Amino acid sequence: MTEYSPAQATSLKKLSGDLGVQNLSIDPKATIAAMDKRYSFSSTRVALAALKKAYPACKEFAEESAKRRAQFQAIDQSQTPTPRQAEQYVKWEDVISFRDEHRDELTDVEYLLLCLYTMIEPVRADFTPMKIVGRKPKTLADGMNYLIVRSKSMEFLFHAFKTHNTHGDVQRLVPKPLERVIRQWLETRQGQEYLLQDESGAPWQAQRIGATVRRIFQRFHGLDTGITMLRHSYSTFVNKGQLPLADLKKTAGRMMHGILMNQQYRFLELE
């Protein structure tokens, strides 16, 4: 079964409604035209990603995505939010305040999710499927992440995530504040196999995490703020005051090396 992000699933549903068809690959040109009519250029990236995922045999969607790749990259490197992103943006400091001030109004799972995405650097929807284990398995299952629960510590073991081919398996010690939240969550769920699972015992779908986070912000602030925006917010917060990416690239290029090498040349203690 193909899994889509909430935004991807929504784009497929809306395009099907616009065109009055279920199979959007029947007339790829009409689908692309409908996509361009409905979405801003930058937002078509999500729709094209969904179309490629839903119809891998349709070369037109792949070709259109490849044709727009340079423009998408230019938008990313400009580090400028789209009007919609600016509208839905929440400062990181406000996210933390919101989490703490509304604790009594949040359900247990809502509070857990906000803690998972604010008490460590926010990942994607990688907390599902996340199996609870007592030690690192000798063999890691495809498509599975793990929460290693020891008597005095916890670790996340990320094995299935978008950039695994680049980063490999990632183990992260759970900070104590988040560990306390997770232990409290699990205390009332003895025998639970996964960190997040439904009534039948199956792990949540990734879309459910994103949809739940968005519902939290919609309910309290009327904002369609999801996981991706939380990642934008955190990155904006921790990189505040740094030079824009375009300037870093320009400086590095003039020194005839890359951005990473340029940063390695910095003496932080002498700044």
C-alpha positions as CSV (number, residue, x, y, z in Angstrom):
1,M,0.0,0.0,0.0
2,T,1.4,3.4,-1.0
3,E,1.7,5.9,1.8
4,Y,1.2,9.6,1.2
5,S,1.9,12.6,3.3
6,P,-1.3,14.5,4.4
7,A,-0.5,17.2,1.9
8,Q,0.0,14.7,-0.9
9,A,-3.2,12.8,-0.1
10,T,-5.1,16.1,-0.1
11,S,-3.7,17.2,-3.5
12,L,-4.7,13.9,-5.1
13,K,-8.2,14.1,-3.7
14,K,-8.6,17.7,-4.9
15,L,-7.3,17.1,-8.3
16,S,-9.6,14.1,-8.7
17,G,-12.5,16.3,-7.7
18,D,-11.5,19.1,-10.1
19,L,-11.3,16.7,-13.0
20,G,-14.1,14.3,-12.0
21,V,-11.9,11.2,-12.5
22,Q,-10.3,8.8,-10.1
23,N,-7.4,7.9,-12.4
24,L,-5.4,11.0,-12.8
25,S,-3.0,9.4,-15.3
26,I,-5.6,8.9,-18.0
27,D,-4.9,12.4,-19.3
28,P,-1.6,13.6,-17.8
29,K,-1.7,17.0,-19.6
30,A,-5.1,17.8,-18.2
31,T,-4.0,16.8,-14.8
32,I,-1.0,19.0,-14.9
33,A,-3.1,21.9,-16.2
34,A,-5.6,21.4,-13.4
35,M,-2.7,21.3,-10.9
36,D,-1.3,24.6,-12.2
37,K,-4.7,26.2,-12.0
38,R,-5.3,25.2,-8.4
39,Y,-1.8,25.6,-6.9
40,S,0.9,28.2,-6.8
41,F,4.1,27.1,-8.6
42,S,6.0,26.2,-5.4
43,S,3.0,24.1,-4.2
44,T,3.0,22.0,-7.4
45,R,6.0,20.2,-6.0
46,V,3.9,18.4,-3.5
47,A,1.2,17.6,-6.1
48,L,3.8,16.3,-8.5
49,A,5.5,14.2,-5.8
50,A,2.1,12.7,-5.1
51,L,1.3,12.0,-8.7
52,K,4.7,10.3,-9.3
53,K,4.1,8.1,-6.2
54,A,0.5,7.2,-7.3
55,Y,1.3,6.6,-10.9
56,P,5.0,5.5,-11.2
57,A,4.4,4.2,-14.8
58,C,3.2,7.6,-16.0
59,K,6.4,9.2,-17.5
60,E,4.7,12.6,-18.0
61,F,4.5,13.3,-14.3
62,A,8.1,12.3,-13.8
63,E,9.2,14.4,-16.8
64,E,7.3,17.4,-15.5
65,S,8.8,17.1,-12.1
66,A,12.3,16.9,-13.6
67,K,11.6,20.0,-15.8
68,R,10.7,22.0,-12.7
69,R,13.5,20.8,-10.5
70,A,15.8,23.7,-11.0
71,Q,13.1,26.2,-10.3
72,F,12.1,24.3,-7.1
73,Q,15.8,24.4,-6.0
74,A,16.0,28.1,-6.7
75,I,12.9,28.6,-4.4
76,D,14.5,26.6,-1.7
77,Q,17.8,28.4,-1.9
78,S,16.1,31.8,-1.7
79,Q,15.0,30.8,1.8
80,T,11.8,32.9,1.3
81,P,8.5,31.5,2.5
82,T,5.5,31.3,0.1
83,P,2.6,33.5,1.1
84,R,0.8,30.4,2.5
85,Q,3.9,29.4,4.5
86,A,4.2,32.9,6.0
87,E,0.5,32.7,6.9
88,Q,0.9,29.4,8.7
89,Y,4.2,30.1,10.3
90,V,4.6,29.9,14.1
91,K,7.7,31.1,15.9
92,W,9.6,28.3,17.7
93,E,9.4,30.2,21.0
94,D,5.6,30.4,20.6
95,V,5.4,26.6,19.8
96,I,7.2,25.9,23.1
97,S,4.9,28.3,25.0
98,F,1.8,26.8,23.4
99,R,2.9,23.3,24.4
100,D,3.3,24.2,28.0
101,E,0.4,26.7,28.4
102,H,-2.2,24.3,27.0
103,R,-1.0,21.1,28.7
104,D,-4.3,20.7,30.5
105,E,-6.3,21.2,27.4
106,L,-4.5,18.7,25.3
107,T,-5.2,15.0,25.2
108,D,-2.4,12.6,26.2
109,V,-1.5,11.8,22.6
110,E,-1.6,15.4,21.6
111,Y,0.8,16.3,24.3
112,L,3.0,13.4,23.5
113,L,3.2,14.5,19.9
114,L,4.1,18.0,20.7
115,C,6.8,16.8,23.1
116,L,8.2,14.5,20.4
117,Y,8.5,17.4,18.0
118,T,9.8,20.0,20.4
119,M,11.9,18.3,23.0
120,I,14.4,17.0,20.4
121,E,15.1,18.4,16.9
122,P,11.9,17.7,14.9
123,V,12.1,14.8,12.5
124,R,9.6,13.9,9.8
125,A,6.7,11.5,10.6
126,D,9.3,8.9,11.7
127,F,7.7,8.0,15.0
128,T,5.6,5.5,13.3
129,P,5.9,2.6,12.8
130,M,8.1,2.7,15.9
131,K,8.4,-0.6,17.8
132,I,9.1,-0.7,21.5
133,V,12.1,-3.0,22.4
134,G,14.3,-3.6,25.3
135,R,17.6,-3.7,23.3
136,K,18.7,-3.1,19.8
137,P,17.6,-5.9,17.6
138,K,20.3,-7.9,15.8
139,T,18.3,-7.6,12.6
140,L,16.4,-4.4,11.8
141,A,13.1,-4.9,9.9
142,D,12.5,-3.0,6.7
143,G,10.2,0.0,7.2
144,M,10.6,-0.1,11.0
145,N,12.0,2.4,13.5
146,Y,12.5,1.5,17.2
147,L,12.2,2.9,20.7
148,I,14.8,1.2,22.9
149,V,13.5,1.3,26.5
150,R,16.1,0.6,29.2
151,S,15.7,0.8,32.9
152,K,17.5,4.2,33.1
153,S,17.5,5.5,29.6
154,M,15.8,5.5,26.2
155,E,17.0,5.7,22.6
156,F,15.4,6.3,19.3
157,L,16.7,4.1,16.5
158,F,15.7,5.5,13.1
159,H,16.1,2.9,10.5
160,A,13.3,3.7,8.1
161,F,13.3,7.4,7.0
162,K,13.4,9.5,3.8
163,T,17.2,10.1,3.8
164,H,18.3,6.8,5.2
165,N,20.4,6.1,2.1
166,T,22.5,9.2,2.9
167,H,22.6,9.1,6.7
168,G,22.3,5.4,7.5
169,D,20.7,4.2,10.8
170,V,20.5,7.0,13.4
171,Q,20.5,6.4,17.1
172,R,19.5,9.3,19.4
173,L,19.5,9.3,23.1
174,V,16.1,10.5,24.4
175,P,16.6,13.6,26.6
176,K,15.3,13.2,30.2
177,P,12.3,15.6,29.9
178,L,11.0,13.7,26.8
179,E,11.9,10.3,28.4
180,R,9.6,11.2,31.4
181,V,6.8,12.1,29.0
182,I,7.2,8.8,27.1
183,R,7.4,6.7,30.3
184,Q,4.2,8.3,31.6
185,W,2.5,7.6,28.3
186,L,3.6,4.0,28.4
187,E,2.6,3.4,32.0
188,T,-1.1,3.3,31.1
189,R,-0.4,1.3,28.0
190,Q,1.3,-1.8,29.3
191,G,2.1,-4.4,26.7
192,Q,1.8,-1.8,23.8
193,E,3.9,-3.0,20.9
194,Y,4.4,0.4,19.2
195,L,4.9,3.9,20.5
196,L,1.8,5.0,18.5
197,Q,-0.8,2.4,17.7
198,D,-4.5,2.2,17.1
199,E,-7.2,0.3,18.9
200,S,-6.5,-2.8,16.9
201,G,-2.8,-2.8,17.9
202,A,-1.6,-1.7,14.5
203,P,0.9,1.2,14.2
204,W,-0.4,4.5,13.1
205,Q,-0.1,5.5,9.5
206,A,2.3,8.4,9.0
207,Q,-0.5,10.6,7.7
208,R,-2.2,10.3,11.1
209,I,0.7,12.0,12.9
210,G,0.7,14.9,10.5
211,A,-3.1,15.2,10.6
212,T,-3.2,15.2,14.4
213,V,-0.5,17.9,14.7
214,R,-2.4,20.1,12.2
215,R,-5.7,19.6,14.1
216,I,-4.0,20.8,17.4
217,F,-3.0,24.1,15.8
218,Q,-6.2,24.5,13.9
219,R,-8.2,24.0,17.1
220,F,-6.3,26.5,19.2
221,H,-5.0,29.0,16.6
222,G,-6.9,28.4,13.4
223,L,-3.6,27.6,11.6
224,D,-2.9,24.7,9.3
225,T,0.5,24.2,10.9
226,G,2.0,20.7,10.4
227,I,5.2,18.8,10.9
228,T,7.0,20.4,8.0
229,M,6.2,23.9,9.3
230,L,7.5,22.9,12.8
231,R,10.8,21.9,11.1
232,H,10.9,25.2,9.3
233,S,10.3,27.0,12.6
234,Y,13.0,25.1,14.4
235,S,15.6,25.7,11.6
236,T,14.7,29.4,11.5
237,F,15.2,29.6,15.3
238,V,18.5,27.7,15.6
239,N,20.1,29.4,12.5
240,K,19.0,32.9,13.4
241,G,21.7,35.5,12.7
242,Q,23.5,33.4,10.2
243,L,24.2,34.6,6.6
244,P,21.6,33.6,4.0
245,L,22.4,30.5,2.0
246,A,22.9,32.5,-1.2
247,D,25.6,34.6,0.5
248,L,27.3,31.6,2.0
249,K,27.4,30.0,-1.5
250,K,28.7,33.1,-3.0
251,T,31.5,33.5,-0.4
252,A,32.4,29.8,-0.6
253,G,32.5,30.0,-4.4
254,R,34.8,33.0,-4.4
255,M,37.1,31.1,-2.1
256,M,36.9,28.2,-4.5
257,H,35.5,25.6,-2.1
258,G,32.2,24.4,-0.8
259,I,29.9,25.8,2.0
260,L,30.9,23.0,4.4
261,M,34.6,23.6,3.9
262,N,34.0,27.4,4.3
263,Q,32.3,26.7,7.7
264,Q,35.2,24.5,8.7
265,Y,37.5,27.5,8.2
266,R,35.7,29.5,10.8
267,F,37.3,29.9,14.3
268,L,34.3,30.1,16.5
269,E,36.2,31.1,19.6
270,L,37.6,34.1,17.8
271,E,34.3,35.5,16.6
